[in-house]
Amino acid sequence: MGLVATLKNSPPYMVTTEAITDCEVLACGHSVIRQLVSTHPLLAENALHISLSYLRTHIEPHIQAVSSTAQGRLAKTLLNLSDRLGQFHPEGIMVSVTNEELGGLANTSPFTASRVLKSWERAGTLSRGRRSVVIRAPEALMVV
């Protein structure tokens, strides 16, 4: 959010940001950000690192789509979500996600996501709620 503001001639924004939980946001004008970047060049380097990380995040699903099974993509997606958004739960790590969202992130259909999640649920690897998944055995997903 706001990475293009570090550039002298900023292109138009290509994405938007949406908070999924209540939060606070600090807003600065372009001139303030430019002054900070000129005073602290490491800010621009950090912005480039963040941008490259986003690019990697965007490219990886395309590579996975041709080199991994749907089950493997779903496992990797669930593990990534648990790392980034997971909350500790008495039974494991809870991730708020629907079959549709999970399928979209893993480049598979919601039906396939549901079928694979059901098999993992029968195996005791996870449990499902209405809009959540509780990962009970993340190590089982690492070997998929």
Backbone as ProteinMPNN parsed JSONL, in Angstrom:
{"seq_chain_A": "MGLVATLKNSPPYMVTTEAITDCEVLACGHSVIRQLVSTHPLLAENALHISLSYLRTHIEPHIQAVSSTAQGRLAKTLLNLSDRLGQFHPEGIMVSVTNEELGGLANTSPFTASRVLKSWERAGTLSRGRRSVVIRAPEALMVV", "coords_chain_A": {"N_chain_A": [[0.85, -1.167, 0.0], [0.813, 2.016, -1.034], [3.375, 2.023, -2.138], [4.15, 3.088, -4.631], [4.318, 5.745, -4.113], [6.87, 6.269, -3.32], [8.294, 6.773, -5.578], [9.598, 9.249, -7.857], [8.112, 10.131, -10.127], [5.185, 9.081, -9.926], [3.314, 6.295, -11.077], [-0.169, 5.73, -11.996], [-2.257, 4.273, -9.452], [-2.483, 0.753, -9.345], [-3.725, -1.156, -7.909], [-5.934, -1.86, -5.12], [-6.415, -1.581, -1.583], [-7.709, -3.511, 1.049], [-8.84, -3.751, 4.299], [-9.099, -6.572, 6.395], [-9.668, -6.839, 8.983], [-10.419, -4.699, 11.815], [-8.437, -1.774, 11.883], [-5.779, 0.697, 12.07], [-4.749, 3.378, 9.987], [-2.046, 5.168, 8.677], [-1.739, 8.08, 6.882], [0.124, 9.734, 4.391], [1.179, 12.492, 2.396], [2.36, 12.651, -1.044], [4.638, 14.33, -1.329], [5.694, 14.315, 1.263], [6.403, 11.622, 1.592], [8.327, 11.424, -0.467], [10.285, 13.168, 0.521], [11.037, 11.775, 2.831], [12.133, 9.467, 1.626], [14.297, 10.576, 0.236], [15.82, 11.462, 2.347], [16.209, 9.115, 3.776], [17.444, 6.691, 2.181], [17.254, 3.919, 2.387], [14.605, 3.331, 2.703], [13.538, 3.356, 0.087], [14.89, 1.158, -0.96], [13.84, -0.87, 0.668], [11.176, -0.7, -0.168], [11.444, -1.639, -2.785], [12.206, -4.291, -2.253], [9.829, -5.184, -1.04], [8.061, -4.888, -3.201], [9.162, -6.757, -5.017], [8.701, -9.05, -3.571], [5.89, -9.145, -3.642], [5.607, -9.526, -6.382], [6.759, -12.077, -6.656], [4.9, -13.509, -5.145], [2.733, -13.265, -6.826], [3.588, -14.585, -9.149], [4.222, -17.23, -8.369], [1.778, -18.87, -8.03], [1.117, -19.324, -10.713], [3.244, -20.823, -11.658], [2.985, -23.013, -9.965], [0.546, -23.982, -10.88], [1.108, -25.411, -13.17], [2.956, -27.222, -12.339], [2.267, -28.662, -10.092], [-0.004, -30.7, -8.168], [-3.577, -30.349, -7.62], [-4.167, -30.916, -4.956], [-1.646, -30.52, -3.771], [-1.291, -27.776, -4.288], [-3.412, -26.721, -2.803], [-2.648, -27.492, -0.216], [-0.237, -26.052, 0.101], [-1.242, -23.455, -0.15], [-2.984, -23.305, 2.074], [-1.11, -23.587, 4.163], [0.451, -21.284, 3.732], [-1.505, -19.3, 4.178], [-2.07, -19.856, 6.861], [0.312, -19.141, 8.027], [0.381, -16.379, 7.493], [-2.162, -15.296, 8.173], [-3.244, -16.855, 10.124], [-4.752, -17.787, 13.242], [-4.153, -18.633, 16.6], [-5.759, -21.427, 17.971], [-7.641, -23.484, 20.206], [-7.611, -26.084, 19.131], [-5.754, -26.025, 17.108], [-4.47, -24.209, 14.321], [-6.349, -21.566, 13.243], [-7.813, -20.544, 10.231], [-9.49, -18.067, 8.549], [-11.39, -18.669, 5.924], [-13.128, -19.367, 2.89], [-14.371, -22.146, 0.899], [-14.524, -21.291, -1.744], [-12.802, -19.048, -1.78], [-10.392, -20.269, -1.046], [-10.108, -22.142, -3.133], [-9.839, -20.349, -5.289], [-7.421, -19.034, -4.622], [-5.684, -21.192, -4.756], [-5.802, -21.876, -7.339], [-7.782, -23.658, -8.302], [-10.955, -25.392, -8.502], [-13.865, -24.513, -6.456], [-15.278, -26.835, -5.823], [-13.332, -28.871, -6.039], [-11.609, -27.965, -4.028], [-13.292, -28.28, -1.79], [-13.667, -31.086, -1.833], [-11.036, -32.049, -1.404], [-10.455, -30.852, 1.077], [-12.372, -32.158, 2.624], [-11.387, -34.776, 2.567], [-9.0, -34.418, 3.994], [-10.116, -33.667, 6.377], [-11.43, -36.021, 7.174], [-9.15, -37.527, 7.642], [-8.212, -36.319, 9.893], [-6.5, -34.199, 9.797], [-7.373, -31.6, 9.638], [-10.124, -29.451, 10.633], [-13.335, -28.227, 9.683], [-15.211, -25.196, 9.579], [-17.988, -22.945, 9.164], [-16.964, -20.631, 7.763], [-14.298, -21.103, 8.008], [-11.171, -22.812, 8.581], [-9.587, -25.123, 10.629], [-6.421, -25.974, 11.189], [-5.135, -28.862, 12.251], [-2.962, -30.565, 12.105], [-0.375, -29.408, 10.805], [1.993, -30.454, 9.823], [1.255, -32.676, 8.36], [0.242, -31.552, 6.066], [2.512, -30.557, 4.944], [3.821, -32.582, 3.663], [2.403, -33.202, 1.438]], "CA_chain_A": [[0.0, 0.0, 0.0], [1.554, 3.265, -1.077], [4.761, 1.877, -2.592], [4.464, 3.962, -5.763], [4.586, 7.093, -3.604], [8.312, 6.435, -3.143], [8.857, 7.148, -6.873], [9.49, 10.666, -8.191], [6.959, 10.25, -11.025], [4.369, 7.922, -9.58], [2.265, 5.879, -12.014], [-1.465, 5.592, -11.303], [-2.382, 3.062, -8.648], [-2.983, -0.396, -10.095], [-4.421, -2.042, -6.975], [-6.513, -1.233, -3.944], [-6.164, -2.317, -0.349], [-8.898, -3.656, 1.881], [-8.538, -4.35, 5.593], [-10.023, -7.652, 6.728], [-10.003, -6.64, 10.391], [-10.293, -3.298, 12.206], [-7.045, -1.344, 11.999], [-5.53, 2.118, 11.898], [-3.912, 3.653, 8.823], [-1.382, 6.464, 8.671], [-1.681, 8.576, 5.502], [1.065, 10.832, 4.137], [1.171, 12.977, 1.023], [3.477, 12.254, -1.903], [5.828, 15.133, -1.031], [6.246, 13.858, 2.55], [7.064, 10.341, 1.33], [9.527, 11.704, -1.268], [11.282, 13.756, 1.417], [11.549, 10.681, 3.663], [12.964, 8.594, 0.792], [15.567, 11.24, -0.056], [16.574, 11.52, 3.605], [16.499, 7.747, 4.208], [17.395, 5.882, 0.959], [16.916, 2.531, 2.687], [13.161, 3.201, 2.496], [13.321, 2.977, -1.316], [15.361, -0.225, -1.112], [12.826, -1.726, 1.306], [10.012, -0.7, -1.05], [11.759, -2.542, -3.889], [12.105, -5.652, -1.705], [8.402, -5.488, -0.866], [7.51, -5.051, -4.549], [9.624, -8.039, -5.555], [7.993, -10.094, -2.826], [4.553, -9.211, -4.228], [5.749, -10.117, -7.707], [6.96, -13.509, -6.431], [3.614, -14.033, -4.7], [1.858, -13.317, -8.002], [4.116, -15.539, -10.129], [4.238, -18.595, -7.838], [0.606, -19.689, -8.368], [1.161, -19.711, -12.125], [4.216, -21.917, -11.748], [2.381, -24.158, -9.274], [-0.569, -24.512, -11.67], [1.6, -26.36, -14.168], [3.959, -28.137, -11.787], [1.817, -29.266, -8.844], [-1.389, -31.191, -8.166], [-4.53, -29.496, -6.903], [-3.98, -31.191, -3.533], [-0.412, -29.849, -3.37], [-1.524, -26.329, -4.299], [-4.273, -26.411, -1.663], [-1.844, -27.627, 1.008], [0.682, -24.917, 0.164], [-2.049, -22.259, 0.09], [-3.424, -23.32, 3.479], [0.049, -23.323, 5.019], [0.791, -19.863, 3.585], [-2.528, -18.525, 4.878], [-1.928, -20.04, 8.313], [1.48, -18.338, 8.394], [0.123, -14.952, 7.375], [-3.417, -14.847, 8.761], [-3.737, -17.828, 11.09], [-4.887, -17.425, 14.648], [-4.079, -19.807, 17.456], [-7.058, -21.957, 18.35], [-7.364, -24.62, 21.083], [-7.405, -27.319, 18.38], [-4.731, -25.854, 16.074], [-4.361, -22.867, 13.753], [-7.58, -21.268, 12.522], [-7.721, -19.637, 9.091], [-10.816, -17.674, 8.059], [-11.38, -18.785, 4.465], [-14.186, -20.215, 2.339], [-13.922, -23.05, -0.175], [-14.381, -20.479, -2.951], [-11.574, -18.261, -1.655], [-9.264, -21.2, -1.055], [-9.976, -22.641, -4.499], [-9.309, -19.27, -6.117], [-6.014, -18.819, -4.289], [-4.911, -22.372, -5.143], [-6.022, -22.092, -8.768], [-8.596, -24.859, -8.486], [-12.383, -25.089, -8.325], [-14.374, -24.668, -5.087], [-15.649, -28.234, -5.661], [-12.103, -29.61, -5.751], [-11.162, -27.537, -2.693], [-14.177, -28.929, -0.822], [-13.382, -32.526, -1.837], [-9.722, -32.275, -0.778], [-10.598, -30.508, 2.495], [-13.147, -33.227, 3.261], [-10.483, -35.929, 2.771], [-8.1, -34.063, 5.094], [-10.938, -33.659, 7.586], [-11.585, -37.441, 7.559], [-7.852, -38.0, 8.13], [-7.903, -35.648, 11.158], [-5.51, -33.151, 9.562], [-8.016, -30.312, 9.88], [-11.579, -29.443, 10.795], [-13.892, -27.085, 8.959], [-16.376, -24.488, 10.069], [-18.734, -22.284, 8.093], [-16.048, -19.781, 6.993], [-12.961, -21.259, 8.582], [-10.503, -24.108, 8.62], [-8.649, -25.245, 11.738], [-5.387, -26.938, 10.822], [-4.737, -29.597, 13.453], [-1.666, -31.214, 11.871], [0.251, -28.761, 9.646], [3.058, -31.307, 9.289], [0.648, -33.577, 7.372], [0.101, -30.787, 4.823], [3.85, -30.279, 4.395], [4.301, -33.728, 2.88], [1.511, -33.414, 0.292]], "C_chain_A": [[0.896, 1.231, 0.0], [2.971, 3.167, -1.594], [5.104, 2.821, -3.738], [4.749, 5.386, -5.307], [6.071, 7.323, -3.389], [8.986, 6.877, -4.438], [8.639, 8.626, -7.162], [8.271, 10.923, -9.07], [6.101, 9.009, -10.84], [3.373, 7.577, -10.676], [0.937, 5.812, -11.259], [-1.499, 4.276, -10.521], [-3.025, 1.954, -9.468], [-3.793, -1.342, -9.214], [-5.062, -1.213, -5.88], [-6.208, -2.12, -2.747], [-7.444, -2.352, 0.456], [-8.479, -4.346, 3.174], [-9.568, -5.442, 5.88], [-10.366, -7.669, 8.215], [-9.881, -5.149, 10.69], [-8.817, -2.95, 12.365], [-6.968, 0.171, 11.901], [-4.585, 2.289, 10.72], [-3.337, 5.052, 8.966], [-1.259, 6.896, 7.212], [-0.726, 9.759, 5.419], [0.941, 11.242, 2.684], [2.428, 12.568, 0.274], [4.748, 13.024, -1.559], [6.486, 14.699, 0.281], [7.009, 12.546, 2.354], [8.358, 10.556, 0.549], [10.632, 12.292, -0.396], [11.888, 12.673, 2.313], [12.488, 9.774, 2.875], [14.302, 9.262, 0.481], [16.446, 11.341, 1.191], [17.035, 10.136, 4.049], [16.39, 6.799, 3.004], [17.037, 4.412, 1.195], [15.407, 2.286, 2.533], [12.851, 2.768, 1.061], [13.773, 1.544, -1.561], [14.363, -1.206, -0.497], [11.57, -1.814, 0.445], [10.235, -1.63, -2.234], [11.683, -3.997, -3.43], [10.645, -6.074, -1.549], [7.754, -5.736, -2.23], [7.9, -6.387, -5.158], [8.962, -9.216, -4.841], [6.58, -10.264, -3.361], [4.594, -9.854, -5.612], [5.927, -11.632, -7.596], [5.647, -14.175, -6.021], [2.649, -14.171, -5.869], [2.301, -14.397, -8.995], [4.0, -16.984, -9.644], [2.994, -19.413, -8.163], [0.591, -20.144, -9.831], [2.136, -20.867, -12.346], [3.629, -23.18, -11.122], [1.277, -24.801, -10.11], [-0.108, -25.548, -12.684], [2.56, -27.398, -13.587], [3.514, -28.869, -10.527], [0.372, -29.742, -8.989], [-2.282, -30.205, -7.425], [-4.364, -29.681, -5.399], [-2.73, -30.481, -3.014], [-0.582, -28.339, -3.3], [-2.383, -25.914, -3.113], [-3.499, -26.482, -0.35], [-0.93, -26.42, 1.172], [-0.08, -23.622, 0.47], [-2.507, -22.191, 1.541], [-2.268, -23.014, 4.429], [0.467, -21.858, 4.939], [-0.215, -18.982, 4.315], [-2.391, -18.654, 6.392], [-0.743, -19.239, 8.831], [1.147, -16.858, 8.468], [-1.091, -14.477, 8.161], [-3.936, -15.743, 9.873], [-3.77, -17.295, 12.509], [-4.845, -18.705, 15.47], [-5.474, -20.152, 17.973], [-6.767, -23.147, 19.257], [-7.06, -25.93, 20.327], [-6.326, -27.213, 17.313], [-4.629, -24.407, 15.631], [-5.595, -22.611, 12.903], [-7.31, -20.232, 11.428], [-9.138, -19.338, 8.626], [-10.769, -17.658, 6.534], [-12.535, -19.679, 4.032], [-13.595, -21.143, 1.282], [-13.671, -22.262, -1.46], [-13.079, -19.68, -2.919], [-10.347, -19.156, -1.74], [-9.026, -21.753, -2.461], [-9.386, -21.595, -5.42], [-7.833, -19.032, -5.876], [-5.126, -19.977, -4.746], [-5.091, -22.728, -6.619], [-6.716, -23.43, -9.041], [-10.058, -24.493, -8.224], [-12.789, -25.208, -6.852], [-14.775, -26.116, -4.807], [-14.427, -29.082, -5.305], [-11.579, -29.255, -4.367], [-11.985, -28.236, -1.622], [-13.863, -30.415, -0.703], [-12.068, -32.83, -1.12], [-9.795, -31.959, 0.719], [-11.352, -31.591, 3.249], [-12.254, -34.453, 3.513], [-9.503, -35.653, 3.903], [-8.853, -34.038, 6.422], [-11.134, -35.092, 8.089], [-10.292, -38.008, 8.143], [-7.451, -37.341, 9.45], [-6.876, -34.536, 11.02], [-6.071, -31.772, 9.873], [-9.485, -30.519, 10.187], [-12.087, -28.177, 10.131], [-15.087, -26.513, 9.691], [-17.053, -23.81, 8.893], [-17.828, -21.437, 7.195], [-14.629, -19.92, 7.51], [-12.471, -22.695, 8.462], [-9.566, -24.071, 9.82], [-7.672, -26.351, 11.369], [-4.877, -27.579, 12.105], [-3.34, -30.182, 13.315], [-1.001, -30.592, 10.641], [1.353, -29.627, 9.017], [2.516, -32.289, 8.239], [0.475, -32.852, 6.028], [1.447, -30.531, 4.165], [4.357, -31.399, 3.508], [3.43, -34.003, 1.659], [2.209, -32.986, -0.976]], "O_chain_A": [[1.655, 1.45, 0.945], [3.717, 4.142, -1.501], [6.232, 3.309, -3.814], [5.362, 6.157, -6.045], [6.497, 8.473, -3.284], [10.137, 7.313, -4.409], [7.624, 9.198, -6.765], [7.484, 11.829, -8.793], [6.285, 8.007, -11.531], [2.66, 8.456, -11.161], [0.919, 5.836, -10.028], [-0.848, 3.3, -10.893], [-3.991, 2.186, -10.196], [-4.473, -2.233, -9.723], [-4.777, -0.025, -5.729], [-5.793, -3.269, -2.897], [-8.173, -1.363, 0.541], [-7.841, -5.398, 3.147], [-10.761, -5.26, 5.637], [-11.24, -8.416, 8.652], [-9.297, -4.409, 9.897], [-8.042, -3.733, 12.913], [-7.975, 0.842, 11.676], [-3.721, 1.445, 10.482], [-4.04, 5.997, 9.325], [-0.726, 6.148, 6.391], [-0.757, 10.663, 6.254], [0.627, 10.413, 1.83], [3.431, 12.187, 0.877], [5.827, 12.435, -1.504], [7.711, 14.718, 0.391], [8.111, 12.372, 2.874], [9.378, 9.942, 0.862], [11.8, 11.943, -0.566], [13.099, 12.65, 2.533], [13.524, 9.355, 3.392], [15.334, 8.592, 0.462], [17.673, 11.31, 1.096], [18.113, 9.989, 4.625], [15.35, 6.166, 2.821], [16.564, 3.739, 0.28], [14.985, 1.161, 2.265], [11.997, 1.909, 0.845], [13.115, 0.799, -2.287], [14.076, -2.252, -1.079], [10.964, -2.88, 0.339], [9.315, -2.338, -2.645], [11.151, -4.844, -4.148], [10.279, -7.199, -1.892], [6.988, -6.685, -2.392], [7.065, -7.072, -5.749], [8.699, -10.252, -5.451], [6.111, -11.39, -3.522], [3.711, -10.637, -5.964], [5.318, -12.386, -8.355], [5.321, -15.266, -6.49], [1.835, -15.095, -5.897], [1.46, -15.05, -9.612], [3.707, -17.875, -10.442], [3.135, -20.574, -8.548], [0.103, -21.232, -10.14], [1.868, -21.775, -13.132], [3.755, -24.275, -11.671], [1.087, -26.017, -10.062], [-0.858, -26.465, -13.019], [2.935, -28.348, -14.274], [4.297, -29.621, -9.946], [-0.376, -29.245, -9.831], [-1.801, -29.338, -6.696], [-4.414, -28.708, -4.646], [-2.757, -29.9, -1.929], [-0.086, -27.693, -2.377], [-2.127, -24.886, -2.486], [-3.673, -25.634, 0.525], [-0.856, -25.833, 2.251], [0.384, -22.794, 1.254], [-2.427, -21.135, 2.169], [-2.434, -22.264, 5.391], [0.8, -21.251, 5.957], [0.167, -18.029, 4.993], [-2.572, -17.679, 7.121], [-0.784, -18.717, 9.945], [1.575, -16.162, 9.39], [-1.071, -13.395, 8.748], [-4.951, -15.435, 10.498], [-2.945, -16.478, 12.918], [-5.422, -19.725, 15.092], [-6.251, -19.278, 18.356], [-5.723, -23.779, 19.094], [-6.333, -26.783, 20.836], [-6.007, -28.211, 16.668], [-4.691, -23.489, 16.449], [-5.863, -23.346, 11.952], [-6.678, -19.201, 11.658], [-9.905, -20.258, 8.34], [-10.188, -16.758, 5.927], [-12.879, -20.636, 4.725], [-12.467, -20.951, 0.828], [-12.713, -22.538, -2.181], [-12.344, -19.638, -3.905], [-9.379, -18.833, -2.429], [-7.888, -21.823, -2.924], [-8.528, -21.907, -6.245], [-7.07, -18.848, -6.825], [-3.959, -19.776, -5.082], [-4.592, -23.752, -7.087], [-6.291, -24.214, -9.889], [-10.347, -23.387, -7.768], [-12.138, -25.918, -6.085], [-14.631, -26.585, -3.677], [-14.476, -29.906, -4.392], [-11.155, -30.133, -3.616], [-11.428, -28.736, -0.645], [-13.798, -30.949, 0.405], [-11.997, -33.763, -0.319], [-9.26, -32.707, 1.537], [-11.009, -31.909, 4.388], [-12.361, -35.091, 4.561], [-9.201, -36.549, 4.69], [-8.286, -34.353, 7.469], [-11.02, -35.351, 9.287], [-10.326, -38.862, 9.028], [-6.466, -37.747, 10.067], [-6.427, -33.984, 12.025], [-5.345, -30.881, 10.316], [-10.023, -31.615, 10.026], [-11.37, -27.182, 10.027], [-15.862, -27.227, 10.328], [-16.715, -24.084, 7.741], [-17.928, -21.528, 5.972], [-13.846, -18.971, 7.458], [-13.241, -23.637, 8.272], [-8.834, -23.099, 10.009], [-8.05, -27.517, 11.251], [-4.264, -26.916, 12.941], [-2.61, -30.285, 14.302], [-1.05, -31.169, 9.555], [1.608, -29.536, 7.816], [3.245, -32.685, 7.329], [0.555, -33.48, 4.972], [1.515, -30.311, 2.956], [5.242, -31.177, 2.68], [3.697, -34.948, 0.916], [1.634, -33.08, -2.06]]}, "name": "protein", "num_of_chains": 1, "seq": "MGLVATLKNSPPYMVTTEAITDCEVLACGHSVIRQLVSTHPLLAENALHISLSYLRTHIEPHIQAVSSTAQGRLAKTLLNLSDRLGQFHPEGIMVSVTNEELGGLANTSPFTASRVLKSWERAGTLSRGRRSVVIRAPEALMVV"}
